[in-house]
Amino acid sequence: MIIGIDLGTTNSLAAYFTEDGPQIIPNRLGRRLTPSVVSMDEEEQIYVGDSAVERNLLYPGSTASVFKRDMGSQKKFGLLHKSFTAEELSSFVLRALKEDAEHFLGEEVTEAVISVPAYFNDARRRATKKAGELAGLKVERIISEPTAAAVAYGLYQSPKRARFLVFDLGGGTFDVSILELFDTILEVRAVAGDNFLGGEDFTAVLEDLFFEKYPQFDKLALDEKTLRHIHRQAELCKLGFSAGRTSSMNCKIGEELFSMELELSKYEEACKELLERIRQPVRRSLSDAHIRLTDIDKVVLVGGATKSPVIRRFVSKLFKTIPDTNVDPDEAVALGAAIQAAMKERKEAIREVILTDVCPFTLGTEVVREWEKGYFERGIFCPIIDRNTVIPTSRTERLYTAHDGQTKIRVNVLQGESRFAANNLALGELMIEVPAGKAGEEAVDVTYTYDINSILEVEVKVVSTQAVTKEVFKGRDVDMTEDQIRERFETLAYLKIHPRDREENKYLLLRGERIYEESLGDKRHYIESALHQYEKALDSYDTAKIEEAKETFKKILEELEEF
């Protein structure tokens, strides 16, 4: 069974294809979204999703979130006495989604199509693939989030040639992609984005406004637990704007309650700098696609952050049109990934369509450039495959020796947009031997071939001898051998994700503890009593009594959080 997975910064979710189209797979708590949060207790029990969110508020040192932004890096996240990379934490999320899917579908899930931001470079894409493998999934296809969203919106079913712009603002990343449909080909024309701009940044704006209102609090001096509480209240305040033109933050610090009420217009003004950052990728994508804004037939919104009225108003003004929001922005990518999985399985209900993608970054090499006779500049980047070239693709550049008697040419394989080689990402290098001769007499043909799975093959042919050197580059420090993956999987396997049958009980207890800590006076006594009654029922091991107590406790929690 192949499923589609949207591995998000804030939330992740899985979907599968049915006769009625793609469907979201509910998690173990019956919810459609699983927070991309991982926590570990003293017994090395791993919690994923809502339980981890609650633990994050109670035990911040044992929890990690927003780690997607560091995919492909060597950054470590500490959970108590252990540390994990972003892809290892992501593998816990993916494993939880896999287990939930197997429980819901009643069959083994062996493979997944996983989405990534269009602007993810090779290192980040490979880290995502590795996370899937560590979770026990076969990952043959990585799909760009805007492409998945376009598929979910059914853009490939348009009866005529059309151009679409996918505006994808998630919890931690922003992508804008331009796609064109012609006959049965859905082609990505251009992508641009910002890997460090998302809903979390718009939440941070509210945190900053809170600290401006209450300058007596030093953000650097507050403990982690208090900061997490303020962050959560800022998130709730942001969501509150969807219901009206005012919203409020209520933060309990120590034994006091500090409130802030905010007008939507003031929040919008405070977000001005972030909104301006959105404009640049939009301009770049239009420029790279060589089209004007008026050439766009439809704008679609993807990503939970686009539900914000601030974002929707901004997008409407920017594109001078009302964007399409027929598909839930939180679910569009997962649904599209599920359709892509069905295409991979060649399901008869799916219209045959060719999906093309583009190379999100320029690929090239380092050269010495002669600007005037005798004047050389070293360390210059020579592009071979330009960004937004439709893939798969193959391009060749001829390079010449730079000085007399030169016997070697170094082909430094680089990825990036800077004019200077040192500012770009080094993927590796090849040292090519050439016959000694005068400068410019010997040459090599450097061919870059880049496929849809983000694999770069570099072939270098010495023109005079026809000697060929070929190497496949998978990115430095981001790939593992099959044995290494198996070994790491075995190492992580003992960290068991919290058992399904105990998950909801643990989640409700953590939620209750958090509400207790946020409450004062009679409300605190009330929740304390309710917690005691629920724990007493759990200790009885009586299934019927536990189910009855669970429903009662859930109602109490819902009433308290509405109050």
Salt bridges, closest charged atoms under 4 A:
GLU44 OE2 - HIS81 NE2 2.98
GLU44 OE2 - LYS82 NZ 3.73
ASP50 OD1 - ARG31 NH1 3.04
GLU54 OE2 - ARG514 NH2 3.02
ASP70 OD2 - LYS75 NZ 3.59
GLU87 OE2 - LYS130 NZ 2.97
GLU88 OE2 - ARG488 NE 2.31
GLU99 OE1 - ARG28 NH2 3.37
ASP100 OD1 - ARG28 NE 2.95
ASP100 OD1 - ARG500 NH2 3.06
GLU102 OE2 - LYS98 NZ 2.87
GLU111 OE2 - LYS344 NZ 2.83
GLU133 OE2 - LYS129 NZ 2.84
GLU140 OE2 - LYS138 NZ 3.24
GLU140 OE1 - LYS344 NZ 2.78
GLU145 OE2 - LYS68 NZ 2.89
GLU180 OE2 - ARG161 NE 2.84
GLU180 OE1 - ARG163 NE 3.73
GLU180 OE1 - ARG189 NH1 2.49
ASP194 OD2 - ARG277 NH2 2.82
GLU200 OE1 - HIS231 NE2 3.21
ASP201 OD2 - ARG69 NH2 2.63
GLU207 OE2 - HIS231 ND1 2.64
ASP208 OD1 - LYS219 NZ 3.74
GLU224 OE2 - ARG228 NE 3.14
GLU235 OE1 - LYS238 NZ 3.54
GLU268 OE1 - ARG313 NH2 2.85
GLU269 OE2 - LYS272 NZ 3.81
GLU276 OE1 - ARG279 NE 3.22
GLU276 OE2 - ARG283 NH2 3.96
ASP288 OD2 - ARG387 NE 2.64
ASP295 OD1 - ARG292 NH2 3.68
ASP324 OD2 - LYS298 NZ 3.39
ASP328 OD1 - LYS307 NZ 3.39
ASP330 OD2 - LYS307 NZ 2.73
GLU331 OE2 - ARG32 NE 2.61
GLU345 OE1 - LYS347 NZ 3.93
GLU352 OE2 - ARG346 NH1 3.83
GLU366 OE1 - ARG410 NH2 3.17
GLU377 OE2 - ARG419 NH1 3.91
GLU417 OE1 - ARG387 NH1 3.04
GLU429 OE1 - ARG410 NH1 3.22
ASP445 OD1 - ARG398 NE 2.69
GLU459 OE1 - LYS470 NZ 3.55
ASP483 OD1 - ARG486 NH1 2.76
GLU503 OE1 - HIS498 ND1 3.79
GLU504 OE1 - LYS550 NZ 3.58
GLU504 OE2 - LYS554 NZ 3.22
GLU517 OE1 - LYS225 NZ 2.73
GLU518 OE2 - HIS229 ND1 3.43
GLU518 OE2 - ARG232 NH1 3.89
GLU518 OE1 - ARG514 NH1 3.54
GLU547 OE2 - LYS550 NZ 3.18
GLU551 OE2 - LYS554 NZ 3.87
GLU561 OE2 - ARG232 NH2 3.60
GLU561 OE1 - ARG511 NH2 2.92
GLU561 OE2 - ARG514 NH1 2.78
